[in-house]
Amino acid sequence: MERVQFITYKGKKILVEDFSYLNPGSEFTTTIKKAQGMIASEPKGSVLAVFDATGCSFNSDMLTQMKEFTTANTPFIKKATVVGMNGLLQVALSAVSKFSGRDFTTFKTRDEAMDFLVGL
């Protein structure tokens, strides 16, 4: 399965951004650039997104990339959800949220997140 792809879930188009188990490095950077391009190609205010951070580790460079990514995406996002947040990842999400001025709804599973998005 591709790390970043649009799927149709219960009749709605949802962008699944699978960052699960990524560590700092080139795969993270490649994945975030792919997600950025896909989001920016959509109409403003239209993207429903699930960001899966399950088991992901991060460093300060990744946090900076996430802040820039989130800020750049803001005009295109209708609603974004996040899966797999715990411990230090929750602290990182809080920093990204404050930096970008966006709120994220967190869920334990992708299915819960996608069910929420299709209900909007």
C-alpha positions as CSV (number, residue, x, y, z in Angstrom):
1,M,0.0,0.0,0.0
2,E,1.2,3.5,-0.8
3,R,2.1,5.7,2.2
4,V,0.0,8.6,0.8
5,Q,-3.1,8.0,-1.2
6,F,-6.7,9.0,-1.7
7,I,-9.2,6.3,-0.9
8,T,-13.0,6.3,-1.1
9,Y,-14.5,5.4,2.2
10,K,-18.3,5.1,2.5
11,G,-18.6,7.3,-0.5
12,K,-16.2,10.1,0.6
13,K,-12.8,10.9,-0.7
14,I,-10.2,10.7,2.1
15,L,-6.5,11.2,2.0
16,V,-4.7,8.6,4.1
17,E,-1.2,9.7,5.1
18,D,0.6,6.7,6.5
19,F,3.6,7.8,8.5
20,S,3.3,4.8,10.8
21,Y,6.6,3.5,12.1
22,L,8.7,6.1,10.2
23,N,11.9,7.3,11.8
24,P,13.8,10.5,11.0
25,G,15.3,10.2,7.5
26,S,14.7,10.3,3.8
27,E,11.6,8.2,3.8
28,F,9.9,10.7,6.1
29,T,10.9,13.6,4.0
30,T,9.9,11.8,0.7
31,T,6.5,10.9,2.3
32,I,5.8,14.4,3.5
33,K,6.7,16.0,0.2
34,K,4.3,13.5,-1.6
35,A,1.5,14.4,0.8
36,Q,2.1,18.1,0.4
37,G,1.9,17.8,-3.4
38,M,-1.3,15.8,-3.3
39,I,-3.0,18.1,-0.9
40,A,-2.0,21.2,-2.8
41,S,-3.5,19.8,-6.0
42,E,-7.0,19.7,-4.4
43,P,-9.5,22.6,-4.2
44,K,-9.2,24.8,-1.2
45,G,-11.2,23.7,1.8
46,S,-11.9,20.3,0.4
47,V,-9.5,17.7,1.8
48,L,-10.5,15.2,4.5
49,A,-7.3,13.7,5.9
50,V,-6.2,10.9,8.2
51,F,-2.6,11.2,9.4
52,D,-1.4,8.0,11.0
53,A,1.6,8.5,13.3
54,T,1.4,5.0,15.0
55,G,4.8,4.0,16.2
56,C,6.5,7.0,14.6
57,S,9.6,8.5,16.2
58,F,10.7,12.1,15.6
59,N,13.4,14.6,16.1
60,S,13.5,18.4,15.9
61,D,14.0,18.4,12.1
62,M,10.9,16.2,11.6
63,L,9.0,18.5,14.0
64,T,10.0,21.5,11.9
65,Q,9.0,19.8,8.7
66,M,5.6,18.9,10.2
67,K,5.0,22.5,11.3
68,E,5.8,23.8,7.8
69,F,3.7,21.0,6.2
70,T,0.7,21.7,8.3
71,T,0.8,25.5,7.8
72,A,1.1,25.1,4.0
73,N,-1.8,22.7,3.9
74,T,-4.2,24.8,6.0
75,P,-6.0,26.4,3.1
76,F,-6.8,23.0,1.5
77,I,-7.9,21.1,4.5
78,K,-11.6,20.7,5.4
79,K,-10.8,18.5,8.4
80,A,-7.7,16.5,9.5
81,T,-7.6,13.7,12.0
82,V,-4.6,12.0,13.6
83,V,-4.2,8.4,14.7
84,G,-1.6,6.8,16.9
85,M,-0.8,9.7,19.2
86,N,0.7,8.9,22.6
87,G,3.4,10.2,24.9
88,L,5.9,12.4,23.2
89,L,3.9,12.3,19.9
90,Q,1.1,14.0,21.7
91,V,3.4,16.8,22.9
92,A,4.7,17.1,19.3
93,L,1.1,17.3,17.9
94,S,0.4,20.1,20.5
95,A,3.4,22.1,19.2
96,V,2.3,21.6,15.6
97,S,-1.2,22.7,16.5
98,K,-0.1,25.8,18.2
99,F,2.3,26.7,15.5
100,S,-0.2,26.2,12.6
101,G,-3.3,27.5,14.5
102,R,-5.1,24.3,13.6
103,D,-7.0,21.8,15.8
104,F,-6.7,18.1,15.2
105,T,-9.1,15.4,16.3
106,T,-7.3,12.3,17.5
107,F,-8.5,8.7,17.3
108,K,-7.1,5.3,18.3
109,T,-7.8,3.7,14.9
110,R,-8.0,4.7,11.2
111,D,-11.5,3.4,11.0
112,E,-12.7,5.6,13.8
113,A,-11.0,8.6,12.2
114,M,-12.5,7.9,8.8
115,D,-16.0,7.3,10.3
116,F,-15.7,10.7,11.9
117,L,-14.7,12.3,8.6
118,V,-17.5,10.8,6.6
119,G,-20.0,12.1,9.2
120,L,-19.0,15.7,8.4
